[in-house]
Amino acid sequence: MTKETRGGFGSKIGIILATAGSAVGLGNVWRFPYMAGENGGAAFILVYIVFIFLLGLPGMVNEFIIGRHSASNAARAYDKMSRGKPWKAVGLLGILCSTIILGFYSVVAGWCLQYLYASIAGEIIGDADYVRNYFLEFSSGVVSPILWSVGFILITHLVIIRGVKKGIERISKLLMPTLFILLLILVVSSCMLPGAMAGVEFLFKPDFSKLDGSVMLAALGQSFFSLSLGTACLCTYASYFGRDTNLLKSAFQISVIDTLIAILAGLMIFPAAFSVGASPDSGPSLVFITLPNVFQQAFSSMPIVGYVISILFYALLAVAALTSTISMHEIGTAYFHEELKKPRKTAAWIVTVAAVVIGVFSSLSCGAYDLQLLGMSMMDFFDCITAQYMMPIGALLTSLYIGWGSRVAVVNMEFTNCGTVYRRFFPIYLFMVRFVCPILIVIVFLNQLGVI
């Protein structure tokens, strides 16, 4: 299958918005702000940015090089650059990892759709106990959570079957600006509340006394997971890049967008929370239990404003989730389309059905039934094997592959666009990929396992 027949992105802005959308997700909204606030505020953000340069940027460029050079799905991409060596397994690992993530991620994405509907219908208005019980009852249900999850996967499916340019690129050009607009509206509304500046200070006032080993590890881990390294997503999207795409510049722009959205999410959450004396939690409890009550209290004197803010917030979450699920779906779709010689619609259905099966079991394990693997709920099990094992291993092997398993001349050609850009930076990049990135990824891996 030639590059012409598989299509590609039609514009540079499409490349940036689509690839940035793959990195931007629910973790930007509920994980980064909380971690920054609890680990020294601006001090944590500064350390995070350092690790973006040390690990995030080189890691993204690694996958960009593999994807663009091959102009094919992730498995074939590693096979092409390795000239028959068994590196193809790394691409297959990424495809499997992304499909699993798509399955259980769609469960949480479905919760976002349910809460968007509930906000419009006014169903989550009540005291803290009511909001907490609402979430627990809904998430542990049988039918409703599954329907919302399957619905979200089908929305993703409809985008994917339209192809790269007419589907992924076109929807990304709509979703990413929408995401920014929603965020800015919510940030302004949050920062105008009484006492909001305490939340801004909490997020941005550097507290270097908190910078210890655990904070450094947290910032390192965030820089790794925030950019979706090790899932073959970046490699797959890069296979649709044009030959004139500046890989390092694109990676830098995407990192800036991803970090900016995460910081704006903090400016949305902390000022509102501090204005009512709430202490934000981390994870799903933040966005499905804590924040609905925060919005009610913060805008109690203007109920209609609180009503609108709640709707905009869950619309924001749904948009952020969709940009991620689209990228994860495309990884498997591209593989089955090219390797099995299936029409794109058929390939997309294979991924959709697999994701639905994983999503159904994940959803049912959230309280409806006692579905466990290795002592964990299936939802936690899928999260564990992808985040703790598959992603770090995939990223580590990719870095070793580019640094030691590929021809330096080919890597140089892709990095510098045949010697036209950043030629002086290539030795630095190669050193980072060969030595610095593998060490940092091993640290992330060991930290995830609780070894350090």
Phi, psi and chi 1 to 4 in degrees:
 res  aa     phi    psi   chi1   chi2   chi3   chi4
   1 MET       -  122.8 -178.6  171.0  -66.0      -
   2 THR   -82.9  164.7   65.3      -      -      -
   3 LYS   -63.4  -34.5 -175.1  176.0 -179.7  178.7
   4 GLU   -65.2  -37.7  -73.5   71.0   29.3      -
   5 THR   -77.1  -21.1   60.1      -      -      -
   6 ARG   -92.8   -7.5   66.3 -165.7  -59.2  -88.2
   7 GLY    77.8 -173.6      -      -      -      -
   8 GLY  -177.7  177.9      -      -      -      -
   9 PHE   -69.5  146.0  -68.5  112.6      -      -
  10 GLY   -96.4   -8.4      -      -      -      -
  11 SER  -153.6  159.6   63.6      -      -      -
  12 LYS   -67.4  -39.2  -68.4 -177.3  179.2 -179.9
  13 ILE   -65.3  -32.9 -171.9   63.5      -      -
  14 GLY   -64.6  -39.8      -      -      -      -
  15 ILE   -60.8  -48.9  -71.4  173.3      -      -
  16 ILE   -65.5  -47.6  -62.0  -58.8      -      -
  17 LEU   -67.5  -41.3  -67.9  179.7      -      -
  18 ALA   -67.1  -45.2      -      -      -      -
  19 THR   -71.2  -37.9  -48.1      -      -      -
  20 ALA   -63.8  -38.3      -      -      -      -
  21 GLY   -62.4  -31.5      -      -      -      -
  22 SER   -66.7  -31.6   70.6      -      -      -
  23 ALA   -83.6  -37.4      -      -      -      -
  24 VAL   -73.2  128.6  172.5      -      -      -
  25 GLY  -156.4 -163.6      -      -      -      -
  26 LEU   -63.6  -29.0  -62.3  177.4      -      -
  27 GLY   -62.4  -29.7      -      -      -      -
  28 ASN   -64.2  -31.1  -69.1   72.0      -      -
  29 VAL   -86.5  -41.0  178.0      -      -      -
  30 TRP  -110.2  -14.0   71.0   39.4      -      -
  31 ARG  -100.4  -51.8 -168.1  169.1 -171.2  -95.2
  32 PHE   -61.6  -48.9 -177.6   91.4      -      -
  33 PRO   -59.1  -44.1  -24.4   35.5      -      -
  34 TYR   -64.5  -44.2  176.4   82.1      -      -
  35 MET   -63.4  -41.0  -68.8  179.8   65.6      -
  36 ALA   -63.9  -44.7      -      -      -      -
  37 GLY   -65.1  -36.6      -      -      -      -
  38 GLU   -87.0  -10.0  -71.6  -63.6  -59.7      -
  39 ASN  -122.9   36.6  -68.8  -72.5      -      -
  40 GLY   102.4    8.6      -      -      -      -
  41 GLY    58.9 -120.8      -      -      -      -
  42 ALA   -60.5  -30.1      -      -      -      -
  43 ALA   -62.5  -42.9      -      -      -      -
  44 PHE   -63.0  -42.9  172.2   88.3      -      -
  45 ILE   -61.9  -40.2  -64.9  174.5      -      -
  46 LEU   -63.6  -42.9  -70.1  174.0      -      -
  47 VAL   -65.7  -40.4  175.1      -      -      -
  48 TYR   -58.2  -45.1  167.0   78.9      -      -
  49 ILE   -63.2  -38.4  -68.1  173.5      -      -
  50 VAL   -59.4  -44.9  170.0      -      -      -
  51 PHE   -71.1  -25.8  -77.9  125.9      -      -
  52 ILE   -60.7  -42.5  -75.2  -68.4      -      -
  53 PHE   -71.6  -34.5  -80.0   96.1      -      -
  54 LEU   -81.2  -31.6  -66.2  178.0      -      -
  55 LEU  -125.4  -48.5  175.5   59.5      -      -
  56 GLY   -61.2  -52.9      -      -      -      -
  57 LEU   -62.9  -50.7  -77.5  176.0      -      -
  58 PRO   -60.5  -38.4  -22.1   33.0      -      -
  59 GLY   -63.6  -40.2      -      -      -      -
  60 MET   -65.7  -45.5  -68.1 -179.4   71.8      -
  61 VAL   -62.0  -36.1  174.0      -      -      -
  62 ASN   -52.6  -52.6  -72.8  -15.6      -      -
  63 GLU   -70.4  -34.9  -64.8 -162.0   32.9      -
  64 PHE   -60.2  -44.0  -76.1  173.2      -      -
  65 ILE   -61.7  -47.3  -72.6  174.0      -      -
  66 ILE   -62.2  -45.9  -63.8  170.0      -      -
  67 GLY   -66.5  -49.0      -      -      -      -
  68 ARG   -68.4  -38.3 -171.0  178.6   67.5  174.0
  69 HIS   -61.6  -37.9  179.3   76.5      -      -
  70 SER   -88.2  -30.4   65.9      -      -      -
  71 ALA    51.3   46.3      -      -      -      -
  72 SER  -153.0  176.7   57.2      -      -      -
  73 ASN   -62.2  167.2   67.3   81.7      -      -
  74 ALA   -59.8  -42.1      -      -      -      -
  75 ALA   -65.7  -46.0      -      -      -      -
  76 ARG   -69.5  -29.4 -170.0 -175.3  -62.5 -177.2
  77 ALA   -61.6  -47.9      -      -      -      -
  78 TYR   -67.4  -33.8  -77.2   84.1      -      -
  79 ASP   -66.8  -39.2 -168.6   36.8      -      -
  80 LYS   -66.2  -47.5  -81.6 -173.2  176.4 -178.9
  81 MET   -73.8  -20.7  -77.4 -166.5   67.4      -
  82 SER   -92.0   -6.4   61.6      -      -      -
  83 ARG    53.1   52.4  -66.3 -172.0  -63.2 -179.4
  84 GLY    93.3   -8.7      -      -      -      -
  85 LYS   -73.0  162.4  -63.2  177.1 -177.3  178.2
  86 PRO   -77.6   28.1   28.7  -35.9      -      -
  87 TRP   -73.6  -13.3  -69.6   97.1      -      -
  88 LYS   -54.7  -29.0 -178.0  177.1 -178.8  178.4
  89 ALA   -61.1  -28.6      -      -      -      -
  90 VAL   -65.8  -42.4 -177.9      -      -      -
  91 GLY   -64.2  -41.5      -      -      -      -
  92 LEU   -63.3  -37.6  -68.7  171.3      -      -
  93 LEU   -61.3  -43.1  177.6   66.1      -      -
  94 GLY   -64.2  -39.8      -      -      -      -
  95 ILE   -64.1  -45.3  -65.9  167.4      -      -
  96 LEU   -63.2  -44.1  177.2   60.9      -      -
  97 CYS   -60.0  -47.5  176.9      -      -      -
  98 SER   -65.5  -35.2   63.0      -      -      -
  99 THR   -68.1  -41.0  -56.3      -      -      -
 100 ILE   -63.6  -45.2  -65.7  173.6      -      -
 101 ILE   -61.4  -42.9  -66.2  175.1      -      -
 102 LEU   -55.5  -40.4  173.8   62.4      -      -
 103 GLY   -64.3  -53.8      -      -      -      -
 104 PHE   -81.1  -25.5   73.7   80.5      -      -
 105 TYR   -64.9  -33.7 -168.5   89.6      -      -
 106 SER   -65.1  -23.5   67.6      -      -      -
 107 VAL   -65.2  -49.1  175.8      -      -      -
 108 VAL   -67.4  -37.5 -177.9      -      -      -
 109 ALA   -61.5  -37.9      -      -      -      -
 110 GLY   -64.1  -37.4      -      -      -      -
 111 TRP   -58.2  -38.9  -64.4  -10.5      -      -
 112 CYS   -62.4  -41.9  -64.1      -      -      -
 113 LEU   -64.1  -42.3  -75.2 -176.1      -      -
 114 GLN   -60.6  -43.0  160.0   63.1   23.7      -
 115 TYR   -71.9  -29.1  -93.6   63.9      -      -
 116 LEU   -64.6  -45.5  175.1   58.8      -      -
 117 TYR   -63.1  -44.7  164.4   78.0      -      -
 118 ALA   -64.6  -34.2      -      -      -      -
 119 SER   -66.8  -42.9  -63.6      -      -      -
 120 ILE   -63.5  -39.7  -64.3  172.6      -      -
 121 ALA   -81.6   -6.7      -      -      -      -
 122 GLY    71.8   31.1      -      -      -      -
 123 GLU   -88.5  -12.3  -67.5 -177.8   -0.6      -
 124 ILE  -112.3   34.8   49.6  176.0      -      -
 125 ILE   -99.3  118.7  -61.6  176.0      -      -
 126 GLY   170.6 -173.8      -      -      -      -
 127 ASP   -77.5  179.1   58.0   24.5      -      -
 128 ALA   -60.0  -41.5      -      -      -      -
 129 ASP   -64.0  -40.0  -70.5  -24.2      -      -
 130 TYR   -62.8  -46.1  170.3   80.9      -      -
 131 VAL   -63.4  -41.7  174.8      -      -      -
 132 ARG   -63.5  -46.4 -177.7 -177.9  -60.6  105.6
 133 ASN   -66.3  -33.6  -69.5  -27.7      -      -
 134 TYR   -60.2  -46.2 -178.5   92.9      -      -
 135 PHE   -66.4  -46.0  172.5   70.5      -      -
 136 LEU   -62.4  -41.4  -65.9  176.1      -      -
 137 GLU   -68.8  -41.9  -69.8  178.3    6.6      -
 138 PHE   -68.4  -50.3  164.1   72.4      -      -
 139 SER   -64.9  -26.0   62.0      -      -      -
 140 SER   -94.1    7.4   61.6      -      -      -
 141 GLY   -74.7  174.5      -      -      -      -
 142 VAL  -102.0  -56.2  175.7      -      -      -
 143 VAL   -83.8  -53.8  177.7      -      -      -
 144 SER   -58.9  -50.2 -174.3      -      -      -
 145 PRO   -60.5  -36.3  -21.5   33.8      -      -
 146 ILE   -67.4  -41.8  -69.9  177.3      -      -
 147 LEU   -61.8  -43.2  -70.7  178.5      -      -
 148 TRP   -66.6  -39.0  -75.3  112.2      -      -
 149 SER   -64.9  -47.9  176.1      -      -      -
 150 VAL   -62.9  -39.4  172.3      -      -      -
 151 GLY   -59.6  -40.6      -      -      -      -
 152 PHE   -67.2  -40.8 -155.3   98.0      -      -
 153 ILE   -62.9  -39.1  -65.5  175.4      -      -
 154 LEU   -67.6  -36.0  -69.2  177.3      -      -
 155 ILE   -61.2  -44.8  -67.3  172.6      -      -
 156 THR   -60.0  -43.7  -54.7      -      -      -
 157 HIS   -57.8  -42.2  176.9   90.8      -      -
 158 LEU   -63.9  -32.3  -68.1  175.2      -      -
 159 VAL   -72.0  -45.6  174.8      -      -      -
 160 ILE   -62.8  -41.6  -67.8  -63.6      -      -
 161 ILE   -67.9  -14.7   60.9  174.8      -      -
 162 ARG   -82.7   -5.4  -66.8 -175.9   60.0   82.6
 163 GLY    95.4 -176.5      -      -      -      -
 164 VAL   -74.2  -54.3  177.2      -      -      -
 165 LYS   -74.0  -47.2 -171.7  173.8 -178.7  179.0
 166 LYS   -83.0  -19.1  -67.0 -177.7  178.8 -179.9
 167 GLY  -105.6  -75.1      -      -      -      -
 168 ILE   -62.2  -50.4  -62.8  172.7      -      -
 169 GLU   -66.3  -45.1 -178.6  173.9   -4.1      -
 170 ARG   -63.9  -44.2 -177.9  174.4  -66.4  176.8
 171 ILE   -70.7  -32.0 -163.1   68.8      -      -
 172 SER   -66.1  -37.5  -63.8      -      -      -
 173 LYS   -65.6  -22.0  -72.9 -179.2  176.4  178.9
 174 LEU   -90.5  -45.7  172.9   64.3      -      -
 175 LEU   -70.5  -43.9  -67.8  179.9      -      -
 176 MET   -66.1  -45.9  -69.6  -55.9  -70.1      -
 177 PRO   -61.4  -37.4  -25.6   36.0      -      -
 178 THR   -61.0  -41.0  -59.3      -      -      -
 179 LEU   -60.2  -45.3 -177.0   68.4      -      -
 180 PHE   -64.2  -43.9  -91.5  109.8      -      -
 181 ILE   -62.8  -46.1  -68.0  171.0      -      -
 182 LEU   -60.7  -43.3  -70.0  174.2      -      -
 183 LEU   -61.7  -45.5 -104.6  178.0      -      -
 184 LEU   -64.1  -40.6  -70.2  175.4      -      -
 185 ILE   -61.2  -44.8  -67.2  173.1      -      -
 186 LEU   -69.0  -37.4  -69.6  167.1      -      -
 187 VAL   -63.9  -47.3  166.2      -      -      -
 188 VAL   -61.6  -44.5  171.4      -      -      -
 189 SER   -62.5  -41.4  -59.0      -      -      -
 190 SER   -68.2  -43.0 -178.6      -      -      -
 191 CYS   -73.3  -13.9  -70.3      -      -      -
 192 MET   -87.7   -4.0  -69.2  178.8   64.4      -
 193 LEU   -74.5  153.1  -67.3  168.8      -      -
 194 PRO   -61.5  132.7  -22.9   33.8      -      -
 195 GLY    78.0    8.0      -      -      -      -
 196 ALA   -66.6  -28.9      -      -      -      -
 197 MET   -63.2  -23.7  -72.8  -57.4  102.9      -
 198 ALA   -64.1  -36.5      -      -      -      -
 199 GLY   -70.0  -37.7      -      -      -      -
 200 VAL   -63.4  -42.8  176.0      -      -      -
 201 GLU   -64.2  -39.5 -178.9  178.4  -24.1      -
 202 PHE   -59.0  -37.1  179.2   69.4      -      -
 203 LEU   -81.4  -37.3 -178.6   62.9      -      -
 204 PHE  -109.4  -12.5  -74.5  120.3      -      -
 205 LYS   -77.9  117.4 -177.2  179.1  179.9  179.3
 206 PRO   -65.5  132.4  -17.3   30.5      -      -
 207 ASP  -124.6   85.5 -175.5   -1.5      -      -
 208 PHE   -70.5  -11.2  -67.3  103.6      -      -
 209 SER   -69.0  -19.7   65.6      -      -      -
 210 LYS   -87.8   -5.4  -69.8 -173.0  176.3 -179.5
 211 LEU   -77.0   88.5  -75.0 -176.5      -      -
 212 ASP  -119.6 -169.1   54.6   15.5      -      -
 213 GLY   -60.8  -38.9      -      -      -      -
 214 SER   -67.2  -37.2   62.8      -      -      -
 215 VAL   -67.6  -41.4  172.3      -      -      -
 216 MET   -61.2  -41.6  -57.8  -72.7  -79.0      -
 217 LEU   -66.1  -37.9  -72.6  171.5      -      -
 218 ALA   -64.4  -43.0      -      -      -      -
 219 ALA   -66.4  -39.2      -      -      -      -
 220 LEU   -63.2  -46.7  174.0   60.1      -      -
 221 GLY   -62.5  -40.5      -      -      -      -
 222 GLN   -64.8  -39.4 -179.1   65.7   22.5      -
 223 SER   -65.5  -27.9   70.1      -      -      -
 224 PHE   -78.2  -53.8  175.4   82.3      -      -
 225 PHE   -75.0  -28.5  -68.8  107.1      -      -
 226 SER   -63.6  -28.6 -178.5      -      -      -
 227 LEU  -100.9   10.9  -63.5  174.1      -      -
 228 SER    60.8   35.3  -58.1      -      -      -
 229 LEU   -68.9  144.5  -58.6  179.9      -      -
 230 GLY    84.3    7.9      -      -      -      -
 231 THR  -107.5   -2.2   62.7      -      -      -
 232 ALA    72.2    4.4      -      -      -      -
 233 CYS   -64.8  -51.3  169.7      -      -      -
 234 LEU   -63.8  -37.4  -58.9  172.8      -      -
 235 CYS   -63.1  -44.1  173.7      -      -      -
 236 THR   -66.0  -46.3  -58.9      -      -      -
 237 TYR   -63.5  -38.2  -90.5   22.7      -      -
 238 ALA   -65.5  -23.2      -      -      -      -
 239 SER   -67.2  -14.1   71.3      -      -      -
 240 TYR  -101.2    2.2  -57.0  118.4      -      -
 241 PHE   -70.6  150.8  -73.1    4.7      -      -
 242 GLY   -79.3  162.8      -      -      -      -
 243 ARG   -66.7  -20.9  -65.0  -57.6  -49.5  171.1
 244 ASP   -89.6   -0.1   61.5  -21.9      -      -
 245 THR   -66.4  127.7  -58.2      -      -      -
 246 ASN   -82.3  105.1 -171.7  -42.2      -      -
 247 LEU   -65.9  -46.1  -59.6 -175.0      -      -
 248 LEU   -66.5  -43.2 -179.5   59.5      -      -
 249 LYS   -62.5  -42.6 -177.9  179.2  178.9 -179.6
 250 SER   -62.9  -42.6  -62.5      -      -      -
 251 ALA   -62.0  -40.9      -      -      -      -
 252 PHE   -63.9  -45.9  176.6   77.7      -      -
 253 GLN   -63.0  -40.4  -68.2  170.4  -27.3      -
 254 ILE   -66.7  -40.5  -68.4  162.4      -      -
 255 SER   -62.5  -40.4  -61.2      -      -      -
 256 VAL   -63.7  -45.4  169.8      -      -      -
 257 ILE   -61.7  -46.0  -67.2  172.7      -      -
 258 ASP   -60.9  -44.8 -177.0   73.3      -      -
 259 THR   -69.0  -40.0  -58.1      -      -      -
 260 LEU   -61.2  -43.1  177.9   60.3      -      -
 261 ILE   -64.2  -40.2  -71.0  177.4      -      -
 262 ALA   -63.5  -42.1      -      -      -      -
 263 ILE   -67.5  -41.3  -67.5  174.1      -      -
 264 LEU   -62.0  -35.6  -73.4  174.6      -      -
 265 ALA   -61.7  -38.3      -      -      -      -
 266 GLY   -64.1  -40.0      -      -      -      -
 267 LEU   -68.8  -21.0  -79.2  174.2      -      -
 268 MET   -81.1  -38.6  169.2 -173.1   64.9      -
 269 ILE   -86.2  -53.0  -67.3  170.7      -      -
 270 PHE   -66.8  -43.5  -73.2  113.5      -      -
 271 PRO   -58.5  -42.6  -27.9   37.4      -      -
 272 ALA   -65.1  -42.1      -      -      -      -
 273 ALA   -64.8  -44.9      -      -      -      -
 274 PHE   -68.9  -28.2  -87.6   72.7      -      -
 275 SER   -66.3  -23.6   70.6      -      -      -
 276 VAL  -113.8    8.1  -63.2      -      -      -
 277 GLY    75.3   22.5      -      -      -      -
 278 ALA   -90.9  149.2      -      -      -      -
 279 SER  -107.4  106.8  178.5      -      -      -
 280 PRO   -59.7  137.7  -21.2   33.1      -      -
 281 ASP   -93.0  179.9  -60.3  -46.9      -      -
 282 SER  -111.9  155.8 -179.9      -      -      -
 283 GLY    80.6 -162.8      -      -      -      -
 284 PRO   -56.8  -31.6  -26.3   35.1      -      -
 285 SER   -61.1  -29.0   61.1      -      -      -
 286 LEU   -64.6  -53.6  169.7   64.5      -      -
 287 VAL   -86.4  -20.0  -65.6      -      -      -
 288 PHE  -108.7  -12.1  -62.9  113.4      -      -
 289 ILE  -123.6  -54.3  -62.8  176.4      -      -
 290 THR   -70.2  -52.2  -55.6      -      -      -
 291 LEU   -67.2  -37.7  -73.7 -177.5      -      -
 292 PRO   -56.2  -40.0  -27.6   36.7      -      -
 293 ASN   -71.3  -36.8 -168.1 -107.9      -      -
 294 VAL   -61.4  -46.1  165.6      -      -      -
 295 PHE   -61.6  -39.4  -68.5  147.1      -      -
 296 GLN   -63.8  -45.9  -70.3 -179.3   52.1      -
 297 GLN   -69.5  -43.1  -65.7 -178.2   55.2      -
 298 ALA   -64.4  -36.0      -      -      -      -
 299 PHE  -112.2   32.3  -61.2   97.7      -      -
 300 SER   -62.3  -31.1   58.6      -      -      -
 301 SER   -78.6  -12.8   60.8      -      -      -
 302 MET  -134.8   73.2  -60.3  175.3  -71.7      -
 303 PRO   -54.1  -36.9  -24.0   34.2      -      -
 304 ILE   -65.7  -34.6 -173.2   62.3      -      -
 305 VAL   -66.8  -44.7  175.9      -      -      -
 306 GLY   -60.1  -37.5      -      -      -      -
 307 TYR   -62.5  -47.3  171.9   78.2      -      -
 308 VAL   -66.8  -42.0  172.8      -      -      -
 309 ILE   -60.2  -41.8  -69.5  -62.1      -      -
 310 SER   -61.8  -42.7 -178.7      -      -      -
 311 ILE   -63.5  -45.9  -66.7  173.9      -      -
 312 LEU   -63.5  -37.6  -67.1  178.8      -      -
 313 PHE   -63.7  -47.0  175.7   71.2      -      -
 314 TYR   -76.0  -24.2  -70.9  107.6      -      -
 315 ALA   -66.1  -39.8      -      -      -      -
 316 LEU   -59.8  -46.7  165.8   70.4      -      -
 317 LEU   -61.7  -41.6  -71.0 -177.1      -      -
 318 ALA   -63.6  -40.7      -      -      -      -
 319 VAL   -64.9  -46.1  169.3      -      -      -
 320 ALA   -60.5  -40.6      -      -      -      -
 321 ALA   -66.6  -39.5      -      -      -      -
 322 LEU   -67.0  -39.1 -176.7   57.1      -      -
 323 THR   -61.5  -30.8   59.4      -      -      -
 324 SER   -79.1  -44.2  -65.9      -      -      -
 325 THR   -65.8  -31.7   56.8      -      -      -
 326 ILE   -60.6  -46.7  -71.5  171.2      -      -
 327 SER   -66.2  -40.6   64.5      -      -      -
 328 MET   -67.2  -35.3  -71.8 -176.5  -79.4      -
 329 HIS   -68.6  -39.6 -160.8  -59.0      -      -
 330 GLU   -62.6  -31.0  174.9   60.6   21.5      -
 331 ILE   -59.6  -51.4  -60.1  166.7      -      -
 332 GLY   -71.1  -37.0      -      -      -      -
 333 THR   -61.1  -45.5  -62.2      -      -      -
 334 ALA   -60.6  -38.8      -      -      -      -
 335 TYR   -65.1  -52.2  171.9   74.2      -      -
 336 PHE   -68.4  -32.1  -69.9  115.7      -      -
 337 HIS   -63.7  -42.4  176.8   42.7      -      -
 338 GLU   -90.9  -39.6  -64.6  173.5   15.1      -
 339 GLU   -81.9  -36.0  -62.0  -54.6  -51.0      -
 340 LEU   -94.9   -1.1  -60.2 -175.0      -      -
 341 LYS    57.3   36.8  -50.0  -60.9 -179.0 -176.3
 342 LYS   -93.3  149.4  -62.1  -68.0 -176.1 -179.1
 343 PRO   -56.9  151.7  -21.9   32.3      -      -
 344 ARG   -57.1  -38.9 -175.0  174.3  178.4   86.7
 345 LYS   -64.5  -40.7  -70.4 -175.7  178.2 -179.5
 346 THR   -65.5  -43.7  -57.2      -      -      -
 347 ALA   -61.1  -40.3      -      -      -      -
 348 ALA   -64.5  -36.9      -      -      -      -
 349 TRP   -66.7  -34.1  -86.9  116.0      -      -
 350 ILE   -60.1  -47.1  -64.9  173.8      -      -
 351 VAL   -66.6  -42.1  178.5      -      -      -
 352 THR   -60.5  -46.4  -65.9      -      -      -
 353 VAL   -63.8  -43.3  170.8      -      -      -
 354 ALA   -61.6  -42.6      -      -      -      -
 355 ALA   -66.1  -38.3      -      -      -      -
 356 VAL   -63.0  -43.8  165.9      -      -      -
 357 VAL   -60.8  -48.0  172.0      -      -      -
 358 ILE   -62.6  -41.6  -65.8  171.1      -      -
 359 GLY   -64.1  -40.2      -      -      -      -
 360 VAL   -63.3  -48.6  167.3      -      -      -
 361 PHE   -65.1  -36.9  -78.2  103.1      -      -
 362 SER   -64.7  -44.5  -62.6      -      -      -
 363 SER   -63.9  -44.3 -179.8      -      -      -
 364 LEU   -66.2  -23.7  -68.3  175.9      -      -
 365 SER   -80.9   -4.1   72.1      -      -      -
 366 CYS   -84.2   10.0  -70.4      -      -      -
 367 GLY   143.7  -21.5      -      -      -      -
 368 ALA   -70.8  -42.4      -      -      -      -
 369 TYR  -138.1  158.8  -63.7   98.5      -      -
 370 ASP   -89.8   72.6 -174.3   23.9      -      -
 371 LEU   -96.5  114.4  -59.0  178.7      -      -
 372 GLN  -131.7  153.4  -65.1 -170.9    4.7      -
 373 LEU  -136.3  126.0  -76.4  173.8      -      -
 374 LEU    53.7   39.0  -58.8 -179.7      -      -
 375 GLY    79.0    6.1      -      -      -      -
 376 MET  -119.5  152.2  -64.8  176.3  -79.5      -
 377 SER   -61.0  155.2   70.8      -      -      -
 378 MET   -62.0  -33.3  -64.7 -164.9   72.3      -
 379 MET   -61.2  -49.7 -177.6   84.8  155.9      -
 380 ASP   -67.3  -34.2  -69.4  -22.5      -      -
 381 PHE   -63.7  -47.8  172.2   78.1      -      -
 382 PHE   -62.8  -39.9  -70.4  134.8      -      -
 383 ASP   -62.8  -41.7 -175.1   22.9      -      -
 384 CYS   -65.1  -50.4  174.1      -      -      -
 385 ILE   -68.7  -28.7   61.4  171.3      -      -
 386 THR   -80.9  -49.1   52.6      -      -      -
 387 ALA   -75.6  -39.0      -      -      -      -
 388 GLN   -87.4  -24.4  -66.6 -169.2   13.5      -
 389 TYR  -122.0  -60.9  -64.2   94.6      -      -
 390 MET   -66.0  -45.1  -60.0  175.2   80.7      -
 391 MET   -65.9  -50.5  -69.9  178.0   66.7      -
 392 PRO   -61.8  -41.4  -24.1   34.9      -      -
 393 ILE   -64.1  -44.0  -68.8  173.2      -      -
 394 GLY   -61.5  -44.2      -      -      -      -
 395 ALA   -67.3  -38.9      -      -      -      -
 396 LEU   -64.1  -47.1  175.0   61.4      -      -
 397 LEU   -65.0  -35.2  -68.1  175.8      -      -
 398 THR   -64.2  -43.3  -63.6      -      -      -
 399 SER   -64.7  -42.7 -170.8      -      -      -
 400 LEU   -65.8  -35.9  -66.1  174.8      -      -
 401 TYR   -64.9  -47.9  172.5   51.5      -      -
 402 ILE   -67.5  -40.9  -71.8  -68.4      -      -
 403 GLY   -74.8  -35.6      -      -      -      -
 404 TRP  -128.1  -23.4  -58.9  100.4      -      -
 405 GLY   -99.5   -4.0      -      -      -      -
 406 SER  -115.0  162.9  -59.8      -      -      -
 407 ARG   -71.9  125.7  -70.4  168.7  -69.7  170.4
 408 VAL   -58.7  -36.3  174.6      -      -      -
 409 ALA   -62.3  -38.8      -      -      -      -
 410 VAL   -68.5  -45.0  173.4      -      -      -
 411 VAL   -61.1  -43.5  177.1      -      -      -
 412 ASN   -61.0  -44.0 -170.5  -17.8      -      -
 413 MET   -59.9  -44.2  177.6 -173.2   68.9      -
 414 GLU   -71.3  -42.7  -67.8  -67.2  -20.0      -
 415 PHE   -63.4  -41.2 -178.3   86.1      -      -
 416 THR   -97.7    6.3   64.5      -      -      -
 417 ASN    50.7   56.8  -79.3   11.9      -      -
 418 CYS    60.8   39.1  -63.6      -      -      -
 419 GLY    83.1   13.2      -      -      -      -
 420 THR   -95.8  -19.5   59.8      -      -      -
 421 VAL  -139.3  147.5  -63.9      -      -      -
 422 TYR    50.7   38.6  -57.5  129.7      -      -
 423 ARG   -64.1  -36.0  -72.8  179.5  -64.9  175.2
 424 ARG   -70.8  -22.2  -66.5 -178.2  179.0  178.7
 425 PHE   -82.9  -16.6  -71.2  161.2      -      -
 426 PHE   -60.4  -44.9  179.8   71.9      -      -
 427 PRO   -59.1  -36.2  -24.6   35.8      -      -
 428 ILE   -66.2  -45.8  -60.5  173.7      -      -
 429 TYR   -59.8  -45.4  161.7   73.2      -      -
 430 LEU   -63.2  -39.3 -169.7   61.3      -      -
 431 PHE   -63.3  -43.0  174.8   81.2      -      -
 432 MET   -61.0  -44.5  -61.4  -69.4  -67.2      -
 433 VAL   -68.6  -37.3  169.9      -      -      -
 434 ARG   -76.9  -35.2  -75.9 -179.3  167.8  179.3
 435 PHE  -121.3  -50.8  -58.3  104.1      -      -
 436 VAL   -72.2  -51.2  178.4      -      -      -
 437 CYS   -60.0  -47.3  -70.2      -      -      -
 438 PRO   -58.0  -40.8  -27.3   36.5      -      -
 439 ILE   -63.6  -44.3  -67.6  172.7      -      -
 440 LEU   -66.3  -39.0  -67.1  177.8      -      -
 441 ILE   -67.3  -39.7  -65.1  170.6      -      -
 442 VAL   -61.1  -38.6  169.0      -      -      -
 443 ILE   -63.8  -43.8  -68.0  174.3      -      -
 444 VAL   -59.0  -45.8  170.3      -      -      -
 445 PHE   -59.9  -48.9 -177.7   51.6      -      -
 446 LEU   -66.2  -35.3  -64.3  177.2      -      -
 447 ASN   -67.3  -39.5 -175.7   49.9      -      -
 448 GLN   -62.4  -33.6  -73.1  -68.8  105.6      -
 449 LEU   -81.8   -6.2  -63.7  179.5      -      -
 450 GLY    80.7   13.5      -      -      -      -
 451 VAL   -73.9  -36.7  176.5      -      -      -
 452 ILE  -128.1      -   56.5  174.2      -      -
